[in-house]
Amino acid sequence: MGTWDTGPFDNDTAADWCNGLDDAALNERAGMVRDALVRAVDTDDYLEAPEAEEAVAAAALVAAQCPGGDIPSPHYGPEEPLPDLTALRSLALQALDRVVTEPSELLGLWEESEGYPWRSGVERIRHILLPPSEGEQLSLC
C-alpha cells in the first residue's frame, strides 16, 4: 500500500487520480469525480483499496466545495480548477459509507494498523457532506 499519511490524497492511488484530473479537460473533471464515487457505491462485493482510495479523494473534493469544507492539499490534490461538484454531495456520502462498510480492503488495511486518524478524517469529510439540519438552515437566513 503506497500510503504515506492519513489524508484523502496521501496515497499513491489518490495522487495519481488527481494528476489524471489535472490532465483532463475542464468539462471532463466532474464526470471523473462522479465515476470514482459510482465505482465505490456500485460495488456489492469486496471493495478493492484503489477504488476506495479514489472514492475518498473524490468525496473530499466534493466536500471542499461545501460550506465548512476543507481545501484539498496543494501538494497532492488537484492543482487545476474544478467545476461545481456540489450536486454530487449525496453520492459522495454514499461512497464514503461504502468505503467504511465491510467488505472493504481499505477499511481492513487501516483497521490492521489502528487507523483512527484515517477513520476520523473520513468522518470529518462525511460530516461536511451531510445536509444541514432544519435548525441550521434557518439560522443561515
TAMO-V440360 format. One record per run of one state. SS is the DSSP state (H for helix, E for strand, L for the rest). FROM is the first residue (numbers start at 1). LEN is the number of residues. If there is no record, write none. Layout:
[[SS & FROM & LEN] [SS & FROM & LEN]]
This chain:
[[L & 1 & 2] [E & 3 & 1] [L & 4 & 7] [E & 11 & 1] [H & 12 & 12] [L & 24 & 2] [H & 26 & 16] [L & 42 & 5] [E & 47 & 1] [L & 48 & 1] [H & 49 & 16] [L & 65 & 21] [H & 86 & 14] [L & 100 & 4] [E & 104 & 1] [H & 105 & 8] [L & 113 & 3] [H & 116 & 14] [L & 130 & 4] [H & 134 & 7] [L & 141 & 1]]
